[in-house]
Amino acid sequence: MSYYNSNDHYYNVIRKNIKKFRKEKHFTQQQLADATDMSVDYICEIESLKRNKSFSIVTLGRIADVLEVDIKEFFTK
């Protein structure tokens, strides 16, 4: 039995937290995209649990900076 969760598990935790913090800041996906200089389609892909899109730590850092949260908060269950 493996003690490790699947990659999808970890990405999904992060996806849910990005969406949660974005909504707490009253940002639309478009506003977050504009503020991070990313496309709204990319933000949608990042937040979607149905798409298997990976993203970099740099992307997470840019989103964390805009949402004014510590990047480690994206990893909390």
FIMAR-874150 format. One record per residue: residue number from 1; x, y, z of N, C-alpha, C, O, CB in turn; residue in one letter. Coordinates in nm, 3 decimals. Each point is the difference from the previous one (the first is absolute). Glycine has a CB too. Example, Ala and Ser with C-alpha at 12.3 -4.5 7.8 and 13.67 -1.06 7.14 Angstrom:
<rs>
R   k  n.east n.north    n.up ca.east ca.north   ca.up  c.east c.north    c.up  o.east o.north    o.up cb.east cb.north   cb.up r
R   1   1.319  -0.569   0.780  -0.089    0.119   0.000   0.090   0.120   0.000   0.104  -0.002   0.066  -0.293   -0.115   0.059 a
R   2   0.154   0.222  -0.197   0.082    0.119   0.006  -0.077   0.109   0.073   0.051   0.111   0.017   0.067   -0.174  -0.232 s
</rs>
This chain:
<rs>
R   k  n.east n.north    n.up ca.east ca.north   ca.up  c.east c.north    c.up  o.east o.north    o.up cb.east cb.north   cb.up r
R   1   0.084  -0.118   0.000  -0.084    0.118   0.000   0.089   0.125   0.000   0.096   0.009   0.076  -0.281   -0.135   0.047 m
R   2   0.153   0.219  -0.207   0.079    0.122  -0.012  -0.048   0.104   0.101  -0.120   0.014   0.026   0.159   -0.061  -0.270 s
R   3   0.056   0.119   0.301  -0.033    0.107   0.093  -0.017   0.133  -0.072  -0.030   0.102   0.062   0.154   -0.224   0.119 y
R   4  -0.103   0.120  -0.311  -0.008    0.122  -0.079  -0.133   0.007  -0.073  -0.051  -0.101  -0.048   0.300    0.102   0.021 y
R   5  -0.304   0.119   0.020  -0.121    0.022  -0.078   0.039   0.023  -0.145   0.116   0.026  -0.031  -0.236    0.071   0.231 n
R   6   0.023  -0.108  -0.287   0.026    0.021  -0.142   0.031   0.147  -0.027  -0.032   0.087   0.081  -0.120   -0.279  -0.138 s
R   7   0.213   0.217  -0.056   0.027    0.138  -0.042  -0.129   0.081  -0.005  -0.003   0.116   0.040   0.203   -0.193  -0.171 n
R   8  -0.306   0.014   0.080  -0.129    0.069  -0.010  -0.046   0.049   0.136  -0.056   0.109   0.011  -0.003   -0.249  -0.209 d
R   9   0.080   0.060   0.300  -0.041    0.040   0.135   0.063   0.132   0.040  -0.069   0.091   0.046   0.043   -0.333   0.015 h
R  10   0.156   0.253  -0.079   0.071    0.121   0.041  -0.042   0.120  -0.085  -0.022   0.109   0.052   0.216   -0.251   0.023 y
R  11  -0.204   0.121  -0.206  -0.045    0.109  -0.086  -0.141   0.045   0.037  -0.030   0.119  -0.001   0.177   -0.207  -0.184 y
R  12  -0.234  -0.007   0.218  -0.138    0.035   0.034  -0.009   0.079   0.130  -0.084   0.090   0.012   0.008   -0.293  -0.132 n
R  13   0.160   0.171   0.218   0.004    0.079   0.123   0.037   0.144  -0.033  -0.063   0.094   0.049   0.128   -0.298   0.086 v
R  14   0.036   0.221  -0.218   0.045    0.134  -0.038  -0.108   0.071  -0.080  -0.028   0.117   0.025   0.267   -0.196  -0.026 i
R  15  -0.300   0.010  -0.095  -0.105    0.061  -0.083  -0.115   0.054   0.086  -0.045   0.113  -0.018   0.105   -0.271  -0.169 r
R  16  -0.105   0.076   0.282  -0.110    0.041   0.087   0.038   0.122   0.083  -0.081   0.090   0.020   0.001   -0.327  -0.011 k
R  17   0.203   0.240   0.039   0.044    0.112   0.082   0.017   0.128  -0.081  -0.034   0.108   0.049   0.148   -0.269   0.100 n
R  18  -0.064   0.151  -0.270   0.009    0.119  -0.084  -0.138   0.059  -0.020  -0.020   0.121   0.016   0.223   -0.214  -0.133 i
R  19  -0.298   0.009   0.083  -0.137    0.047  -0.023  -0.059   0.061   0.128  -0.065   0.105  -0.004   0.035   -0.282  -0.173 k
R  20   0.053   0.111   0.291  -0.051    0.049   0.128   0.056   0.138   0.031  -0.076   0.091   0.034   0.054   -0.327   0.048 k
R  21   0.153   0.253  -0.092   0.060    0.129   0.031  -0.039   0.107  -0.101  -0.016   0.117   0.035   0.207   -0.237   0.072 f
R  22  -0.205   0.081  -0.233  -0.044    0.096  -0.102  -0.139   0.054   0.034  -0.024   0.120  -0.007   0.162   -0.239  -0.167 r
R  23  -0.227   0.029   0.211  -0.136    0.042   0.035  -0.003   0.083   0.128  -0.078   0.095   0.011  -0.010   -0.299  -0.124 k
R  24   0.172   0.168   0.210   0.006    0.079   0.124   0.044   0.144  -0.028  -0.042   0.093   0.069   0.095   -0.303   0.060 e
R  25   0.032   0.227  -0.230   0.047    0.135  -0.037  -0.095   0.067  -0.098   0.025   0.112  -0.044   0.210   -0.188   0.080 k
R  26  -0.345   0.009  -0.070  -0.101    0.052  -0.093   0.059   0.030  -0.137  -0.036   0.099  -0.064  -0.086   -0.002   0.258 h
R  27   0.213  -0.184  -0.238   0.057    0.010  -0.133  -0.076  -0.094  -0.093  -0.035  -0.112   0.038   0.263    0.171   0.057 f
R  28  -0.254  -0.012  -0.216  -0.049   -0.091  -0.103   0.122  -0.069  -0.061   0.114   0.040   0.025  -0.319    0.106  -0.075 t
R  29   0.181  -0.249  -0.027   0.111   -0.064  -0.069   0.068   0.099  -0.095   0.122  -0.001  -0.015  -0.238   -0.223   0.033 q
R  30   0.036   0.309  -0.081   0.057    0.100  -0.091   0.089   0.098   0.074   0.108   0.035  -0.048  -0.309   -0.058  -0.098 q
R  31   0.157   0.067   0.263   0.081    0.094   0.078   0.132  -0.064   0.045   0.105   0.064  -0.003  -0.316    0.050   0.080 q
R  32   0.204  -0.240  -0.036   0.122   -0.070   0.040   0.092  -0.017  -0.120   0.122   0.017   0.012  -0.248   -0.137   0.170 l
R  33   0.070   0.085  -0.296   0.080   -0.015  -0.122   0.069   0.131  -0.035   0.120   0.002  -0.030  -0.277   -0.179  -0.052 a
R  34   0.084   0.286   0.086   0.057    0.131  -0.033   0.112   0.037   0.097   0.105   0.049  -0.041  -0.326    0.022  -0.054 d
R  35   0.198  -0.094   0.223   0.096    0.040   0.103   0.128  -0.085  -0.002   0.106   0.046   0.041  -0.299    0.030   0.098 a
R  36   0.182  -0.200  -0.187   0.116   -0.089  -0.005   0.063  -0.004  -0.139   0.101  -0.068  -0.021  -0.204   -0.068   0.202 t
R  37   0.044   0.208  -0.275   0.046    0.000  -0.139  -0.007  -0.140  -0.061   0.090  -0.042  -0.073   0.060    0.236   0.126 d
R  38  -0.259  -0.265  -0.019  -0.028   -0.132  -0.057  -0.132   0.010  -0.074  -0.075   0.095   0.020   0.203   -0.218   0.166 m
R  39  -0.156   0.025  -0.269  -0.128    0.001  -0.070  -0.111  -0.052   0.092   0.026  -0.078   0.092   0.092    0.045  -0.314 s
R  40  -0.239   0.078   0.197  -0.112   -0.049   0.080  -0.020  -0.149  -0.026  -0.040  -0.073   0.090  -0.069    0.301  -0.097 v
R  41   0.138  -0.273  -0.113  -0.010   -0.144  -0.029   0.096  -0.081   0.087  -0.034  -0.108   0.048  -0.033    0.162  -0.283 d
R  42   0.186  -0.001   0.255   0.098   -0.069   0.084  -0.046  -0.004   0.146   0.013  -0.103   0.067   0.172    0.175  -0.224 y
R  43  -0.238   0.038   0.207  -0.055    0.002   0.137  -0.112  -0.102   0.012  -0.008  -0.072   0.099   0.069    0.317  -0.073 i
R  44  -0.148  -0.251  -0.126  -0.109   -0.098   0.001   0.055  -0.142   0.005  -0.050  -0.085   0.074  -0.096    0.245  -0.203 c
R  45   0.250  -0.187   0.050   0.061   -0.133   0.000   0.063  -0.033   0.134  -0.011  -0.113   0.048   0.053    0.136  -0.293 e
R  46   0.023   0.074   0.305   0.063   -0.022   0.131  -0.106  -0.036   0.104   0.021  -0.091   0.081   0.163    0.251  -0.141 i
R  47  -0.295  -0.089   0.060  -0.104   -0.023   0.102  -0.088  -0.121  -0.027  -0.066  -0.049   0.092   0.067    0.292  -0.054 e
R  48  -0.003  -0.292  -0.160  -0.090   -0.109  -0.036   0.048  -0.134   0.052   0.115  -0.039  -0.022  -0.180    0.168  -0.180 s
R  49  -0.023  -0.201   0.270   0.032   -0.134   0.048  -0.015  -0.103  -0.112   0.043  -0.114   0.014  -0.119    0.179   0.217 l
R  50   0.016  -0.025  -0.342  -0.025   -0.091  -0.112   0.114  -0.001  -0.101   0.011  -0.092  -0.082  -0.253    0.130   0.113 k
R  51   0.326   0.062  -0.025   0.112    0.008  -0.094   0.128  -0.040   0.071   0.021   0.033   0.116  -0.136    0.150  -0.247 r
R  52   0.199  -0.253   0.060   0.124   -0.047   0.060   0.115   0.091  -0.044   0.092  -0.044  -0.069  -0.178   -0.194   0.074 n
R  53   0.080   0.363   0.034   0.101    0.098  -0.039   0.093   0.024   0.117  -0.044   0.039   0.108  -0.115    0.071  -0.271 k
R  54   0.287  -0.133   0.142   0.096    0.029   0.105   0.043   0.146  -0.011  -0.022   0.065  -0.102   0.102   -0.306   0.104 s
R  55  -0.018   0.290   0.104   0.045    0.138   0.003   0.125   0.008   0.085   0.026  -0.088   0.082  -0.261    0.175  -0.113 f
R  56   0.312   0.018   0.010   0.130    0.011   0.066  -0.010   0.072   0.134  -0.102   0.062   0.032   0.209   -0.061  -0.257 s
R  57  -0.001  -0.011   0.301   0.010    0.070   0.127   0.002   0.151  -0.025  -0.047   0.077   0.084   0.171   -0.273   0.018 i
R  58  -0.069   0.239  -0.215   0.001    0.142  -0.034  -0.143   0.049  -0.021  -0.036   0.109   0.046   0.264   -0.133  -0.153 v
R  59  -0.309  -0.055   0.040  -0.141    0.035  -0.018  -0.069   0.012   0.134  -0.074   0.095   0.024   0.072   -0.213  -0.246 t
R  60   0.024   0.021   0.311  -0.060    0.006   0.133   0.047   0.125   0.075  -0.080   0.065   0.068   0.069   -0.316  -0.062 l
R  61   0.138   0.284  -0.018   0.053    0.118   0.067  -0.065   0.127  -0.049  -0.032   0.089   0.080   0.246   -0.208  -0.052 g
R  62  -0.235   0.130  -0.158  -0.064    0.120  -0.056  -0.144   0.012   0.050  -0.046   0.109   0.034   0.193   -0.125  -0.238 r
R  63  -0.218  -0.097   0.208  -0.138    0.002   0.049  -0.003   0.034   0.148  -0.083   0.080   0.044   0.017   -0.251  -0.217 i
R  64   0.156   0.113   0.251   0.006    0.028   0.144   0.028   0.148   0.024  -0.061   0.061   0.088   0.142   -0.296  -0.045 a
R  65   0.011   0.292  -0.119   0.032    0.143   0.016  -0.122   0.087  -0.025  -0.029   0.091   0.077   0.265   -0.138  -0.146 d
R  66  -0.307   0.019  -0.039  -0.117    0.081  -0.034  -0.111  -0.016   0.104  -0.066   0.097   0.037   0.124   -0.120  -0.280 v
R  67  -0.078  -0.100   0.289  -0.106   -0.025   0.099   0.044   0.033   0.143  -0.080  -0.007   0.094  -0.007   -0.172  -0.243 l
R  68   0.214   0.216   0.163   0.056    0.038   0.130  -0.015  -0.110   0.104  -0.044   0.023   0.113  -0.006    0.215  -0.167 e
R  69   0.087  -0.360   0.013   0.002   -0.114   0.092   0.139  -0.063  -0.004   0.070   0.008  -0.100  -0.320   -0.050   0.066 v
R  70   0.287  -0.020   0.143   0.125   -0.075   0.004  -0.016  -0.122  -0.089  -0.099  -0.073   0.012   0.154    0.155   0.224 d
R  71   0.039  -0.105  -0.324  -0.010   -0.111  -0.096  -0.026  -0.133   0.069  -0.065  -0.087  -0.058   0.219    0.211  -0.094 i
R  72  -0.105  -0.141   0.274  -0.022   -0.128   0.069  -0.147  -0.026   0.029  -0.039  -0.114   0.022   0.266    0.136   0.078 k
R  73  -0.308   0.083  -0.099  -0.144   -0.016   0.024  -0.068  -0.079  -0.111  -0.105  -0.061   0.022   0.107    0.276   0.103 e
R  74   0.057  -0.215  -0.244  -0.057   -0.076  -0.111   0.012  -0.150   0.023  -0.071  -0.078  -0.064   0.128    0.266  -0.089 f
R  75   0.031  -0.230   0.243   0.026   -0.142   0.022  -0.076  -0.059   0.118   0.012  -0.119   0.027   0.210    0.157  -0.126 f
R  76  -0.299   0.043   0.169  -0.072   -0.049   0.118  -0.131  -0.067  -0.042  -0.072   0.048  -0.087   0.174    0.134   0.229 t
R  77  -0.130  -0.294  -0.077  -0.122   -0.074  -0.032  -0.119   0.057   0.071  -0.111  -0.051  -0.015   0.244   -0.152  -0.021 k
</rs>
